[in-house]
Amino acid sequence: MYFLISLLILCAGAAAVVTLRRRSAALAALTRSYGDAVHPATLRALLSAGPDSELVRDGRWLKEHEREISERFPGQWVAVVGGEVAAVAARAEDALKASRAARPDRAPFLRRMP
């Protein structure tokens, strides 16, 4: 009986390790795709978003307009919702809060501009 319980615990632990490795690989791929300045909350939301989600489209929009936005808001955190800049702030938490106040129904794509 103890052997079976130990075996079940070992299998559950192995499954957890595999899940964590997959999640880590997915986060690394997202970071390569969008850059290392994407907010962790956005990365977590992207993991559960579908490939054609609004959040993914907002990330593409930000990537396409990165040059003009970074010239306008250098070093600032920019929150994009619905293909437009919803909030800008020096601190990520402030941009996130302002974006959620303006668009509480949508998760913003939050990134610090170069």
DSSP file (Angstrom, degrees, kcal/mol; ACC not computed):
  #  RESIDUE AA STRUCTURE BP1 BP2  ACC     N-H-->O    O-->H-N    N-H-->O    O-->H-N    TCO  KAPPA ALPHA  PHI   PSI    X-CA   Y-CA   Z-CA
    1    1 A M     >        0   0    0      0, 0.0     4,-2.0     0, 0.0     5,-0.2   0.000 360.0 360.0 360.0 -46.1    0.0    0.0    0.0
    2    2 A Y  H  >  +     0   0    0      1,-0.2     4,-2.6     2,-0.2     5,-0.2   0.847 360.0  57.2 -64.1 -33.0    2.8    2.4    0.9
    3    3 A F  H  > S+     0   0    0      2,-0.2     4,-2.5     1,-0.2    -1,-0.2   0.924 106.9  47.6 -62.9 -44.1    4.5    1.6   -2.3
    4    4 A L  H  > S+     0   0    0      2,-0.2     4,-2.4     1,-0.2    -2,-0.2   0.897 112.4  48.7 -64.8 -41.3    1.5    2.6   -4.3
    5    5 A I  H  X S+     0   0    0     -4,-2.0     4,-2.4     2,-0.2    -1,-0.2   0.921 112.5  48.5 -64.5 -43.7    1.1    5.9   -2.5
    6    6 A S  H  X S+     0   0    0     -4,-2.6     4,-2.4     1,-0.2    -2,-0.2   0.901 111.4  50.6 -62.7 -40.5    4.8    6.6   -2.9
    7    7 A L  H  X S+     0   0    0     -4,-2.5     4,-2.4     2,-0.2    -2,-0.2   0.901 110.0  49.6 -64.5 -41.8    4.5    5.8   -6.6
    8    8 A L  H  X S+     0   0    0     -4,-2.4     4,-2.4     2,-0.2    -2,-0.2   0.907 111.6  48.6 -63.2 -42.8    1.5    8.1   -7.0
    9    9 A I  H  X S+     0   0    0     -4,-2.4     4,-2.3     2,-0.2    -2,-0.2   0.910 111.4  50.2 -64.1 -42.1    3.3   10.9   -5.2
   10   10 A L  H  X S+     0   0    0     -4,-2.4     4,-2.2     2,-0.2    -2,-0.2   0.909 111.6  47.9 -62.8 -42.9    6.4   10.4   -7.4
   11   11 A C  H  X S+     0   0    0     -4,-2.4     4,-2.4     2,-0.2    -2,-0.2   0.901 111.0  50.7 -65.2 -41.6    4.3   10.5  -10.6
   12   12 A A  H  X S+     0   0    0     -4,-2.4     4,-2.0     1,-0.2    -1,-0.2   0.904 110.8  49.5 -63.7 -40.6    2.5   13.6   -9.5
   13   13 A G  H  X S+     0   0    0     -4,-2.3     4,-2.0     2,-0.2    -2,-0.2   0.900 110.6  49.8 -64.6 -41.0    5.8   15.3   -8.8
   14   14 A A  H  X S+     0   0    0     -4,-2.2     4,-2.2     1,-0.2    -2,-0.2   0.901 110.0  50.8 -64.9 -40.9    7.2   14.3  -12.2
   15   15 A A  H  X S+     0   0    0     -4,-2.4     4,-2.3     1,-0.2    -1,-0.2   0.887 109.0  51.8 -63.9 -38.5    4.0   15.7  -13.9
   16   16 A A  H  X S+     0   0    0     -4,-2.0     4,-2.4     2,-0.2    -1,-0.2   0.895 108.8  50.5 -64.9 -39.7    4.4   19.0  -12.0
   17   17 A V  H  X S+     0   0    0     -4,-2.0     4,-2.3     2,-0.2    -2,-0.2   0.918 110.5  49.1 -64.3 -43.5    8.0   19.2  -13.2
   18   18 A V  H  X S+     0   0    0     -4,-2.2     4,-2.4     2,-0.2    -2,-0.2   0.918 111.4  49.7 -62.4 -43.7    7.0   18.6  -16.8
   19   19 A T  H  X S+     0   0    0     -4,-2.3     4,-2.5     1,-0.2    -2,-0.2   0.919 111.2  48.9 -61.9 -44.4    4.3   21.3  -16.6
   20   20 A L  H  X S+     0   0    0     -4,-2.4     4,-2.5     1,-0.2    -1,-0.2   0.887 110.7  50.6 -63.7 -39.4    6.7   23.8  -15.1
   21   21 A R  H  X S+     0   0    0     -4,-2.3     4,-2.3     2,-0.2    -1,-0.2   0.906 111.2  48.2 -65.4 -41.3    9.3   23.1  -17.8
   22   22 A R  H  X S+     0   0    0     -4,-2.4     4,-2.4     2,-0.2    -2,-0.2   0.925 112.8  48.2 -64.3 -43.6    6.6   23.6  -20.5
   23   23 A R  H  X S+     0   0    0     -4,-2.5     4,-2.5     1,-0.2    -2,-0.2   0.906 111.5  50.3 -62.7 -41.9    5.4   26.8  -18.9
   24   24 A S  H  X S+     0   0    0     -4,-2.5     4,-2.2     2,-0.2    -1,-0.2   0.900 111.0  48.7 -63.7 -41.1    9.0   28.1  -18.6
   25   25 A A  H  X S+     0   0    0     -4,-2.3     4,-2.1     2,-0.2    -2,-0.2   0.892 111.3  50.2 -65.8 -39.4    9.7   27.3  -22.3
   26   26 A A  H  X S+     0   0    0     -4,-2.4     4,-2.2     2,-0.2    -2,-0.2   0.909 110.4  49.6 -66.2 -41.3    6.5   29.1  -23.3
   27   27 A L  H  X S+     0   0    0     -4,-2.5     4,-2.4     1,-0.2    -2,-0.2   0.895 110.1  51.2 -63.3 -39.8    7.4   32.1  -21.3
   28   28 A A  H  X S+     0   0    0     -4,-2.2     4,-2.2     2,-0.2    -2,-0.2   0.898 109.7  49.9 -64.4 -39.9   10.9   32.2  -22.9
   29   29 A A  H  X S+     0   0    0     -4,-2.1     4,-2.1     2,-0.2    -2,-0.2   0.904 110.9  49.2 -65.5 -41.0    9.3   32.0  -26.3
   30   30 A L  H  X S+     0   0    0     -4,-2.2     4,-2.9     2,-0.2     5,-0.3   0.904 110.1  51.4 -64.1 -40.9    7.0   34.9  -25.5
   31   31 A T  H  X S+     0   0    0     -4,-2.4     4,-2.3     1,-0.2    -2,-0.2   0.903 110.3  48.8 -63.3 -41.2    9.9   36.9  -24.2
   32   32 A R  H  < S+     0   0    0     -4,-2.2    -1,-0.2     1,-0.2    -2,-0.2   0.892 115.3  45.7 -63.4 -38.4   11.9   36.3  -27.4
   33   33 A S  H  < S+     0   0    0     -4,-2.1    -2,-0.2    -5,-0.2    -1,-0.2   0.915 128.1  22.4 -72.0 -44.4    8.9   37.3  -29.5
   34   34 A Y  H  < S-     0   0    0     -4,-2.9     3,-0.2     1,-0.3    -3,-0.2   0.562 112.1-105.6-103.9 -11.1    7.8   40.4  -27.6
   35   35 A G    ><  -     0   0    0     -4,-2.3     3,-0.8    -5,-0.3    -1,-0.3  -0.228  32.7 -81.9 101.9 163.5   11.0   41.5  -25.9
   36   36 A D  T 3  S+     0   0    0      1,-0.2    -1,-0.1    -4,-0.1    -4,-0.1   0.455 114.4  73.5 -86.0   0.8   12.2   41.3  -22.3
   37   37 A A  T 3   +     0   0    0     -3,-0.2    75,-2.3    -6,-0.1     2,-0.3   0.261  65.6 118.6 -98.8  13.0   10.4   44.5  -21.2
   38   38 A V  B <  S-A  111   0A   0     -3,-0.8    73,-0.2    73,-0.2    -3,-0.0  -0.618  73.8-107.7 -78.4 136.9    6.9   43.0  -21.3
   39   39 A H    >>  -     0   0    0     71,-2.6     4,-2.1    -2,-0.3     3,-0.6  -0.343  21.1-123.5 -64.7 141.9    5.2   43.0  -17.9
   40   40 A P  H 3> S+     0   0    0      0, 0.0     4,-2.6     0, 0.0     5,-0.2   0.836 111.5  57.8 -56.5 -34.4    4.9   39.6  -16.1
   41   41 A A  H 3> S+     0   0    0      1,-0.2     4,-2.1     2,-0.2     5,-0.1   0.890 107.0  48.3 -64.2 -37.2    1.1   40.0  -15.9
   42   42 A T  H <> S+     0   0    0     -3,-0.6     4,-2.5     2,-0.2    -1,-0.2   0.910 110.2  51.4 -67.6 -42.2    1.0   40.4  -19.6
   43   43 A L  H  X S+     0   0    0     -4,-2.1     4,-1.6     2,-0.2    -2,-0.2   0.921 110.5  48.4 -60.5 -43.9    3.1   37.3  -20.1
   44   44 A R  H  X S+     0   0    0     -4,-2.6     4,-1.0     1,-0.2    -1,-0.2   0.906 112.1  49.0 -63.4 -41.1    0.9   35.2  -17.8
   45   45 A A  H  X S+     0   0    0     -4,-2.1     4,-1.0     1,-0.2     3,-0.4   0.878 107.8  55.0 -66.0 -36.9   -2.2   36.5  -19.7
   46   46 A L  H  < S+     0   0    0     -4,-2.5    -1,-0.2     1,-0.2    -2,-0.2   0.840  99.2  62.3 -64.5 -32.9   -0.6   35.6  -23.0
   47   47 A L  H  < S+     0   0    0     -4,-1.6    -1,-0.2     1,-0.2    -2,-0.2   0.864 112.5  35.4 -61.1 -35.6    0.0   32.0  -21.9
   48   48 A S  H  < S+     0   0    0     -4,-1.0    -1,-0.2    -3,-0.4    -2,-0.2   0.557 100.6  96.7 -96.2  -8.3   -3.7   31.5  -21.5
   49   49 A A  S  < S-     0   0    0     -4,-1.0    -3,-0.0    -3,-0.2     0, 0.0  -0.510  77.3-114.8 -80.5 149.0   -4.8   33.6  -24.5
   50   50 A G    >   -     0   0    0     -2,-0.2     3,-1.7     1,-0.1     6,-0.3  -0.320  32.2-101.6 -75.3 165.7   -5.5   32.0  -27.8
   51   51 A P  T 3  S+     0   0    0      0, 0.0    -1,-0.1     0, 0.0    -2,-0.1   0.713 122.8  40.8 -64.8 -20.2   -3.3   32.8  -30.8
   52   52 A D  T 3  S+     0   0    0      4,-0.1    -2,-0.0     5,-0.0     2,-0.0  -0.007  87.8 134.1-115.5  29.2   -5.9   35.2  -32.3
   53   53 A S    <>  -     0   0    0     -3,-1.7     4,-2.2     1,-0.1     5,-0.2  -0.285  69.6-112.4 -75.0 163.4   -6.9   36.8  -29.0
   54   54 A E  H  > S+     0   0    0      1,-0.2     4,-2.5     2,-0.2    29,-0.2   0.865 118.2  56.5 -62.5 -35.8   -7.2   40.6  -28.6
   55   55 A L  H  > S+     0   0    0      2,-0.2     4,-2.0     1,-0.2    -1,-0.2   0.909 107.5  47.4 -63.9 -42.1   -4.2   40.6  -26.3
   56   56 A V  H  > S+     0   0    0     -6,-0.3     4,-2.3     2,-0.2    -1,-0.2   0.907 111.9  50.7 -64.9 -41.7   -2.0   39.0  -28.9
   57   57 A R  H  X S+     0   0    0     -4,-2.2     4,-2.5     1,-0.2    -2,-0.2   0.891 108.9  51.6 -63.7 -38.3   -3.3   41.5  -31.5
   58   58 A D  H  X S+     0   0    0     -4,-2.5     4,-2.5     2,-0.2    -1,-0.2   0.884 108.6  51.6 -64.8 -37.5   -2.5   44.3  -29.1
   59   59 A G  H  X S+     0   0    0     -4,-2.0     4,-2.2     2,-0.2    -2,-0.2   0.905 110.8  47.5 -64.4 -41.6    1.1   42.9  -28.8
   60   60 A R  H  X S+     0   0    0     -4,-2.3     4,-2.5     2,-0.2    -2,-0.2   0.912 111.1  51.7 -63.8 -42.0    1.5   42.8  -32.5
   61   61 A W  H  X S+     0   0    0     -4,-2.5     4,-1.8     1,-0.2    -2,-0.2   0.924 110.6  47.9 -61.0 -44.9    0.1   46.3  -32.8
   62   62 A L  H  < S+     0   0    0     -4,-2.5    -1,-0.2     1,-0.2     4,-0.2   0.899 111.4  50.6 -63.6 -40.3    2.6   47.6  -30.2
   63   63 A K  H >< S+     0   0    0     -4,-2.2     3,-0.8     1,-0.2     4,-0.3   0.902 110.8  49.1 -63.8 -41.2    5.5   45.8  -32.0
   64   64 A E  H 3< S+     0   0    0     -4,-2.5     3,-0.2     1,-0.2    -1,-0.2   0.821 120.5  36.4 -67.1 -31.6    4.5   47.3  -35.3
   65   65 A H  T 3X S+     0   0    0     -4,-1.8     4,-2.4    -5,-0.2     5,-0.3   0.176  82.7 115.3-106.2  15.4    4.3   50.8  -33.8
   66   66 A E  H <> S+     0   0    0     -3,-0.8     4,-2.9     1,-0.2     5,-0.3   0.876  72.1  53.8 -56.6 -42.8    7.2   50.4  -31.4
   67   67 A R  H  > S+     0   0    0     -4,-0.3     4,-1.8    -3,-0.2    -1,-0.2   0.953 113.1  40.2 -61.0 -52.0    9.4   53.0  -33.0
   68   68 A E  H  > S+     0   0    0      1,-0.2     4,-1.6     2,-0.2    -1,-0.2   0.874 118.0  48.3 -67.5 -36.3    6.9   55.9  -32.9
   69   69 A I  H  X S+     0   0    0     -4,-2.4     4,-2.9     2,-0.2    -1,-0.2   0.902 111.2  49.5 -71.5 -39.8    5.7   55.0  -29.5
   70   70 A S  H  < S+     0   0    0     -4,-2.9    -1,-0.2    -5,-0.3    -2,-0.2   0.833 110.3  51.7 -69.4 -29.4    9.2   54.7  -28.0
   71   71 A E  H  < S+     0   0    0     -4,-1.8    -1,-0.2    -5,-0.3    -2,-0.2   0.870 116.2  41.1 -69.2 -35.6   10.1   58.1  -29.5
   72   72 A R  H  < S+     0   0    0     -4,-1.6    -2,-0.2     1,-0.2    -1,-0.2   0.841 131.6  23.2 -79.2 -34.9    7.0   59.6  -27.9
   73   73 A F  S >< S-     0   0    0     -4,-2.9     3,-1.7    -5,-0.1    40,-0.3  -0.450  78.5-174.5-131.7  60.2    7.3   57.8  -24.6
   74   74 A P  T 3  S+     0   0    0      0, 0.0     3,-0.1     0, 0.0    -3,-0.1  -0.337  74.8   0.6 -63.6 133.0   10.9   56.7  -24.0
   75   75 A G  T 3  S+     0   0    0     38,-0.6     2,-0.2     1,-0.2    -5,-0.1   0.510 104.9 124.5  72.3   4.7   11.5   54.6  -20.9
   76   76 A Q    <   -     0   0    0     -3,-1.7    37,-3.1    -6,-0.1     2,-0.5  -0.599  66.9-113.8 -96.5 156.1    7.8   54.7  -20.0
   77   77 A W  E     -CB  89 112A   0     12,-3.3    12,-2.0    35,-0.3     2,-0.5  -0.788  34.8-162.0 -85.6 128.3    5.4   51.8  -19.4
   78   78 A V  E     -CB  88 111A   0     33,-3.1    33,-2.2    -2,-0.5     2,-0.5  -0.950   8.4-158.0-118.1 130.8    2.8   51.7  -22.1
   79   79 A A  E     -CB  87 110A   0      8,-2.9     7,-3.3    -2,-0.5     8,-1.4  -0.938  10.6-162.9-108.2 122.5   -0.6   49.9  -21.9
   80   80 A V  E     +CB  85 109A   0     29,-2.3    29,-2.5    -2,-0.5     2,-0.4  -0.906  13.0 171.4-109.5 130.7   -2.2   49.0  -25.2
   81   81 A V  E >   -C   84   0A   0      3,-2.5     3,-0.5    -2,-0.5   -26,-0.1  -0.987  69.6  -4.4-138.0 125.9   -5.9   48.1  -25.4
   82   82 A G  T 3  S-     0   0    0     -2,-0.4     3,-0.1     1,-0.2    -1,-0.1   0.836 128.8 -55.2  64.9  33.3   -7.8   47.6  -28.6
   83   83 A G  T 3  S+     0   0    0      1,-0.2     2,-0.3   -29,-0.2    -1,-0.2   0.781 119.9  90.1  71.0  26.9   -4.9   48.7  -30.8
   84   84 A E  E <  S-C   81   0A   0     -3,-0.5    -3,-2.5    -5,-0.0     2,-0.6  -0.991  86.8 -95.2-148.8 156.0   -4.4   52.1  -29.1
   85   85 A V  E     +C   80   0A   0     -2,-0.3    -5,-0.2    -5,-0.2     3,-0.1  -0.597  38.8 176.3 -72.8 117.9   -2.4   53.4  -26.2
   86   86 A A  E     +     0   0A   0     -7,-3.3     2,-0.3    -2,-0.6    -6,-0.2   0.739  63.3   0.1 -94.7 -27.7   -4.7   53.3  -23.2
   87   87 A A  E     -C   79   0A   0     -8,-1.4    -8,-2.9     2,-0.0     2,-0.4  -0.987  52.9-164.7-161.6 151.2   -2.2   54.5  -20.5
   88   88 A V  E     +C   78   0A   0     -2,-0.3     2,-0.3   -10,-0.2   -10,-0.2  -0.997  22.3 152.7-139.6 135.9    1.4   55.7  -20.1
   89   89 A A  E     -C   77   0A   0    -12,-2.0   -12,-3.3    -2,-0.4     6,-0.1  -0.987  51.3-118.7-158.0 161.5    3.3   56.0  -16.8
   90   90 A A  S    S+     0   0    0     -2,-0.3     2,-0.4   -14,-0.2    -1,-0.1   0.792 103.1  52.9 -72.7 -28.9    6.8   55.8  -15.3
   91   91 A R  S  > S-     0   0    0      1,-0.1     4,-1.9   -14,-0.1     3,-0.3  -0.892  79.6-136.0-111.7 140.1    5.8   52.9  -13.2
   92   92 A A  H  > S+     0   0    0     -2,-0.4     4,-2.7     1,-0.2     5,-0.2   0.891 105.2  55.4 -58.8 -42.0    4.2   49.7  -14.5
   93   93 A E  H  > S+     0   0    0      1,-0.2     4,-2.4     2,-0.2    -1,-0.2   0.872 107.5  49.6 -61.8 -37.1    1.6   49.6  -11.7
   94   94 A D  H  > S+     0   0    0     -3,-0.3     4,-2.4     2,-0.2    -1,-0.2   0.901 111.9  47.1 -69.8 -40.6    0.4   53.1  -12.5
   95   95 A A  H  X S+     0   0    0     -4,-1.9     4,-2.3     2,-0.2    -2,-0.2   0.903 113.7  49.1 -66.3 -40.4    0.0   52.3  -16.2
   96   96 A L  H  X S+     0   0    0     -4,-2.7     4,-2.4     2,-0.2    -2,-0.2   0.922 112.4  47.5 -63.6 -44.9   -1.8   49.1  -15.3
   97   97 A K  H  X S+     0   0    0     -4,-2.4     4,-1.9    -5,-0.2    -2,-0.2   0.920 113.6  47.0 -63.6 -45.1   -4.1   50.8  -12.9
   98   98 A A  H  X S+     0   0    0     -4,-2.4     4,-2.0     2,-0.2    -1,-0.2   0.892 112.6  50.2 -65.1 -39.6   -4.9   53.7  -15.3
   99   99 A S  H  X S+     0   0    0     -4,-2.3     4,-2.9     1,-0.2    -2,-0.2   0.917 110.7  48.3 -65.5 -43.2   -5.5   51.2  -18.2
  100  100 A R  H  < S+     0   0    0     -4,-2.4    -1,-0.2     1,-0.2    -2,-0.2   0.832 110.4  52.4 -67.8 -30.9   -7.9   49.1  -16.1
  101  101 A A  H  < S+     0   0    0     -4,-1.9    -1,-0.2    -5,-0.2    -2,-0.2   0.889 115.3  41.2 -69.2 -38.1   -9.7   52.2  -15.0
  102  102 A A  H  < S+     0   0    0     -4,-2.0    -2,-0.2     1,-0.2    -1,-0.2   0.873 135.2  17.2 -76.4 -37.9  -10.2   53.3  -18.6
  103  103 A R    ><  +     0   0    0     -4,-2.9     3,-1.7    -5,-0.2    -1,-0.2  -0.630  65.8 167.1-136.1  74.8  -11.0   49.8  -19.9
  104  104 A P  T 3  S+     0   0    0      0, 0.0    -1,-0.1     0, 0.0    -4,-0.1   0.693  75.3  63.1 -66.0 -16.7  -12.0   47.5  -17.1
  105  105 A D  T 3  S+     0   0    0      2,-0.0     2,-0.4    -5,-0.0    -5,-0.1   0.540 100.5  58.3 -84.0  -6.4  -13.3   44.9  -19.5
  106  106 A R  S <  S-     0   0    0     -3,-1.7    -3,-0.1    -7,-0.2    -1,-0.0  -0.958  74.7-128.8-131.8 141.9   -9.9   44.2  -21.2
  107  107 A A        -     0   0    0     -2,-0.4     2,-0.1   -62,-0.0    -2,-0.0  -0.755  36.1-132.2 -82.1 128.3   -6.5   43.1  -20.1
  108  108 A P        -     0   0    0      0, 0.0     2,-0.8     0, 0.0   -27,-0.2  -0.467   8.6-122.7 -81.7 153.9   -3.9   45.5  -21.4
  109  109 A F  E     - B   0  80A   0    -29,-2.5   -29,-2.3    -2,-0.1     2,-0.5  -0.877  38.5-163.3 -89.7 111.6   -0.7   44.6  -23.2
  110  110 A L  E     + B   0  79A   0     -2,-0.8   -71,-2.6   -31,-0.2     2,-0.3  -0.869  18.9 156.7-110.5 124.3    1.8   46.3  -20.9
  111  111 A R  E     -AB  38  78A   0    -33,-2.2   -33,-3.1    -2,-0.5     2,-0.5  -1.000  39.3-124.4-147.5 143.1    5.4   46.9  -22.0
  112  112 A R  E     - B   0  77A   0    -75,-2.3   -35,-0.3    -2,-0.3   -75,-0.1  -0.759  34.0-133.2 -85.8 129.6    8.2   49.3  -21.0
  113  113 A M              0   0    0    -37,-3.1   -38,-0.6    -2,-0.5    -1,-0.0  -0.529 360.0 360.0 -83.5 149.0    9.4   51.2  -24.0
  114  114 A P              0   0    0      0, 0.0    -1,-0.1     0, 0.0   -44,-0.0   0.508 360.0 360.0 -68.3 360.0   13.1   51.5  -24.8
